[in-house]
Amino acid sequence: MSLALILAGAALVAIALFNHVPQLGPPPVARPSTRVTAPSRPRPRLVHARLTETGRATLTTLGGSILIVAFFLALSGL
């Protein structure tokens, strides 16, 4: 339980700090070539999160609170 909370809290804080979120999208368009290649599968990439200052503060607060709760749950043995 505490490990899941640590991962969730760290993800929220990372989004707030770096202002980027992962997105699954089509691969980048390559130069046209004469070879025929198989279509590639979508790749994860980072895109701008477009967070306002209030949104960043909210995500930081929630993520930090979740990390504190996870810390005390880990101390209690849950």
C-alpha positions in Angstrom: 0.0 0.0 0.0 2.7 2.4 1.0 4.7 1.7 -2.2 1.7 2.5 -4.4 1.2 5.8 -2.5 4.9 6.6 -2.9 4.6 6.1 -6.7 1.4 8.2 -6.9 2.9 11.0 -4.8 6.2 11.0 -6.7 4.3 11.2 -10.0 2.2 14.2 -8.9 5.2 16.0 -7.6 7.2 15.3 -10.8 4.4 16.6 -13.0 4.2 19.8 -10.9 8.0 20.3 -10.9 8.7 19.6 -14.6 5.4 20.7 -16.1 5.4 17.7 -18.5 3.2 14.6 -18.7 3.7 11.4 -20.6 1.5 10.8 -23.6 1.2 7.9 -26.0 1.3 9.1 -29.5 2.3 8.3 -33.0 6.0 8.0 -33.7 7.7 11.1 -35.1 7.3 11.5 -38.9 10.5 10.4 -40.6 11.9 11.4 -43.9 10.4 9.6 -46.8 12.7 6.8 -47.9 12.6 4.3 -50.7 12.5 1.3 -48.3 9.2 -0.1 -47.2 9.1 -0.6 -43.4 6.6 -2.0 -41.1 4.4 0.5 -39.3 5.8 1.1 -35.8 3.8 1.2 -32.7 3.0 4.3 -30.7 5.8 5.5 -28.3 5.5 7.4 -25.1 6.7 10.9 -25.2 6.6 13.9 -22.9 4.3 16.8 -23.7 3.8 20.2 -22.0 1.2 19.9 -19.2 0.0 23.5 -19.4 -0.4 23.9 -15.7 -1.1 27.3 -14.1 0.7 28.3 -11.0 -2.4 27.3 -8.9 -2.4 23.9 -10.6 1.3 23.4 -9.9 0.8 24.3 -6.3 -2.2 22.0 -6.0 -0.3 19.0 -7.5 2.7 19.7 -5.3 0.5 19.9 -2.1 -1.4 16.7 -3.0 1.7 14.8 -4.0 3.6 15.9 -0.9 0.7 15.0 1.4 0.5 11.5 -0.2 4.2 11.0 0.3 3.9 12.0 4.0 1.0 9.5 4.5 3.0 6.8 2.7 6.0 7.5 5.0 3.9 7.1 8.2 2.2 4.0 6.8 5.6 2.5 6.1 6.7 3.3 9.6 3.6 1.6 11.1 4.2 -1.5 9.1 1.3 -1.3 6.7 
